[in-house]
Amino acid sequence: MTEDLKRIETVLDEKVRPALRAHGGEIAADHLEDGVLYVKLLGQCAGCPSADLTSETIVEAELTAALPELVRKVAVIQTVSDELWEQAKKLLRDHHL
């Protein structure tokens, strides 16, 4: 892990994860590119209708305030939980024509 990502992880651990975990969510930093941090929202946050708001008001706000020289923007990589993926496959198998 790079020194920049270690600094980002520290902010996530101290400022972001506690808020997300309070709602059954989690976050994983994917990569940093040209001042944009790409993250995956996990747990209850994955696919949540409020994910964009969470990203802007909690994740991006905390990271840009703490590390303005590193993070200018946060982009959420859309993911589907393994549980939801398995449910979708089961539905397709059960209803295949």
ROKE-869235 format. One record per residue (C-alpha): x, y, z; residue in three letters. Coordinates in steps of 0.1 Angstrom, whole numbers, plus 5000, padded with zeros to 4 digits. Layout:
<pts>
XYZAla
...
</pts>
This chain:
<pts>
500050005000Met
501350344991Thr
501950615017Glu
499150825001Asp
496650535005Leu
497850475041Lys
496950835049Arg
493550795032Ile
492950475052Glu
493650665084Thr
491050925076Val
488550655066Leu
489150465098Asp
488850775120Glu
486150985103Lys
484250785077Val
483950415087Arg
482350485121Pro
479450665105Ala
478950405078Leu
479250115102Arg
476550275124Ala
474150195095His
475549855086Gly
477849985058Gly
481549975050Glu
483850135025Ile
486950015006Ala
489350244988Ala
490050114954Asp
492550354939His
493650714937Leu
494150874903Glu
494751244895Asp
493151354928Gly
490151134924Val
489650864950Leu
487650564937Tyr
485850374965Val
483450094968Lys
480550124992Leu
479849785008Leu
477349625032Gly
474149815036Gln
475650105017Cys
476149904985Ala
473249994961Gly
471550214987Cys
469550494971Pro
471350744994Ser
474850624984Ala
475550934963Asp
474551164992Leu
476650955016Thr
479650984992Ser
479351364990Glu
478351455026Thr
480551215045Ile
483251045024Val
484251335001Glu
483751605028Ala
486051435053Glu
488751335028Leu
488951665010Thr
489051845044Ala
491751625058Ala
493851565027Leu
493151845002Pro
496551794986Glu
495651434978Leu
491851414973Val
489851654953Arg
486951424945Lys
485551084955Val
483950864929Ala
481850554939Val
482450244919Ile
479050074917Gln
479049714931Thr
476549454937Val
476849244969Ser
477548874966Asp
474248804983Glu
472249014958Leu
474148854929Trp
473348504941Glu
469648594945Gln
469548724910Ala
471148414896Lys
468648194915Lys
465748394902Leu
466948354866Leu
467547974871Arg
464147924887Asp
462348124860His
464348034829His
461947964800Leu
</pts>
